[in-house]
Amino acid sequence: MAKFTIAIHGGAGTILKKEITPEQEKAYTTALGQALADGFAILEKGGTAVDAVRTAVVSLENIDLFNAGKGSVFANEGSQEMDAAIMDGQTLKAGAVAAVKNIRNPIELAYTVMTQSDHVFLNGRGAEEFARQNAIPFEPDEYFFTSLRYEQLKQAQEKGEMMLDHRPLNHDKKFGTVGAVACDASGNIAAATSTGGMTNKKFGRIGDSPLIGCGTYANNKTCAISCTGHGEPFIRAVTAYDVSCLMEYKNLSLQDAMRFVVHDKLPQLDAEGGMIGVDAQGHAALVFNSEGMYRGVKNNKGLHEVSIYKS
Amino acid sequence: MAKFTIAIHGGAGTILKKEITPEQEKAYTTALGQALADGFAILEKGGTAVDAVRTAVVSLENIDLFNAGKGSVFANEGSQEMDAAIMDGQTLKAGAVAAVKNIRNPIELAYTVMTQSDHVFLNGRGAEEFARQNAIPFEPDEYFFTSLRYEQLKQAQEKGEMMLDHRPLNHDKKFGTVGAVACDASGNIAAATSTGGMTNKKFGRIGDSPLIGCGTYANNKTCAISCTGHGEPFIRAVTAYDVSCLMEYKNLSLQDAMRFVVHDKLPQLDAEGGMIGVDAQGHAALVFNSEGMYRGVKNNKGLHEVSIYKS
C-alpha cells in the first residue's frame, strides 16, 4: 500500500512552556488532533492531498484557539483581515486571498480562486465580491468576536505577559498561523496556509502566508511546505520555494533542506518560526527555531504525533 | 574602474512589429532611452543601485506610454489599481504595495515601505494611509486619465486589433509592466517593478510584479531580476527567485539561468513574457519568449542598447 501522510501546524511562537496550564495544553492538543484526524480521513478514503489540506485547515479555522478563521486576531482598525493560500503540487495551480473580511473559511475561498478563476491572487473587497459570486459563506463580525474560550485565553496570556514584560507583546498571537501539507496515496502533494495576521497590524499589511513561494508552496517534484513565523523575513527569504530549490537543484532531502532553511538561512534575517513539509514519497518533517510550534503528523504506517514544544 | 550597469524594461508582449508606426516606435525608444539615461546618471555619480532603479522606474511611471504610474490601465471598476516592488540585494530588504490608487509613483511608495516601515508588503487603502503619513504625492484621477498620447495610442491599437481578431484582446496593455535592475560601482544590485495590472482586471487581482520572488528579486550573491508577462504563471513558477536559485545552487551564469527559466520552464506553464537581470559583476541579460520586449541596457564599458523586437 502506498504511503500517505498529513502534517499540520497551528503556528510557531507558542505560549511559553512554563506558563501553559494543563487545561490549555489539552485544549490545543485536542484541537490539533481533531484537525489531523479530519484531514487524514480524507486520505484514508482515497481522497486527494488538496482535499486533505483544505479539510484540515478548515478544521483549524473553525475553532478559536488559532489565529485563522474564527480565531483571527484584530487588525488595527478593529476588524479581522484574513489571508490564505493553497497550492496543488501535481498541477502547480495555486489560489490565494489577502485582506478579506467576514469570510468563514478563507482557505475555501483560496481554493475557489484556484479552481474557479483565471487568477492566482485576489485581495480585499474584490476578493469578497468573488466570494459572493461563488457562494462562499460569510459570517457576521460576532462570529469572529464572541468566543468565551478565546477571551479566556487572551486574558491568561495578557496576565502572563504583564508579569514578564521583556517578552515581545502578544508573542503567541503574532505567530499564530495555521497550515497543512499532505501526500496522498497517488503521490500527489499539496500545501495550505491560513492566517488572521498580526495583532494590531496596520496599513493593510500582508504577511508571507498567502504568498506563493514564501509561506506556501507545493510541487510534486520536490515538496509541499506551509510556513509560520514572523512574515516579513519569510517573504524576503522566499522561504517555501527555497526548500523546493534546495531539493531540486542541490538534491537535498526534505528534512535536510528544511533544516538548512530554518536553522541556517532564516536566523541570518532574525526570523523566528518554522514550517511543515512533505514530499511525494510521503516523508514528513516539522522544523522550527522557536520555543515551540503547535503541530501534528500522521501517516498510514503508524506515525501519529501531536505536540507543542521541543520533545 | 568598476563596472556598473543598468537595464530597464517597459513590458513584454509589444505591438506587433508589422503594425507599429515609425512614430510609435520612436516615441517608445525615446522614452526608454530617457529612463535609461536617468538611471545611469545616478550610477555615474556614484549613486546606489537602489536609487538608480527607483529613478529609472519613476521616469517610466511618469510617461503615459507604459502600463505603470501615469499610463496605468483601467481596472474593471473604472479606476487604476497599481502594484510595485523594490528589493535591495545588499540587505535583502524589500518593499511592495498592491492595489493602490492615485499614487503618482508607486515605486516610491514601495521604497518608502522598505525604508520607513517594519513591513514588506502593504495593500489597498491601508497602503494609501501609509503613503499620506509619509508625504508620498497623490494625483487626481485626471492625471491618469487625460493624456492625449495615451488615447491616440489606444485608438491605434484598437484599430489594429479589430483588423486581426484572432489576436488576444489588448495584448500590448496586458503585459505592459515597467522595471529596472542595476549594479552599482560598489557591486551592490537592486531590482524594481511597477505595473497598472491588466486591463479590465476584476476582483482585486494581484499579479507577479509586487510579489518578492515572483516578479521582483535581488540578492548580491546571485542576481537582481524584474519580470514582465502574464502574471499568474510567473507567480506559480516563483520566477525571479528561481533564477537566483539556479545561480546559487546549480552555479549557472545569469544568462544561462534566465534563458532556462524563460525558454524552458515558463513555457511549461504557457507563460509568455520575459525578464531583465544583472549580477554583482555588472553582467546584464534581457531575455523574453514573446515577440518583443520594450527594453534598454547601458553600462560604463560602452554597452548602450534600446530595442523593442528580437534583433
Interface residues (C-beta under 8 A of the other chain):
Chain A: M87 L92 K93 A94 A98 A99 S117 D118 H119 V120 F121 L122 N123 G124 R125 G126 A127 E129 F130 K202 F203 G204 R205 I206 G207 L211 I212 G213 C214 Y217 G231 E232 I235 R236 A237 V238 Y241 D242 C245 L246 Y249 K250 L269
Chain B: M87 L92 K93 A94 A98 A99 S117 D118 H119 V120 F121 L122 N123 G124 R125 G126 A127 E129 F130 K202 F203 G204 R205 I206 G207 L211 I212 G213 C214 Y217 G231 E232 I235 R236 A237 V238 Y241 D242 C245 L246 Y249 K250 L269
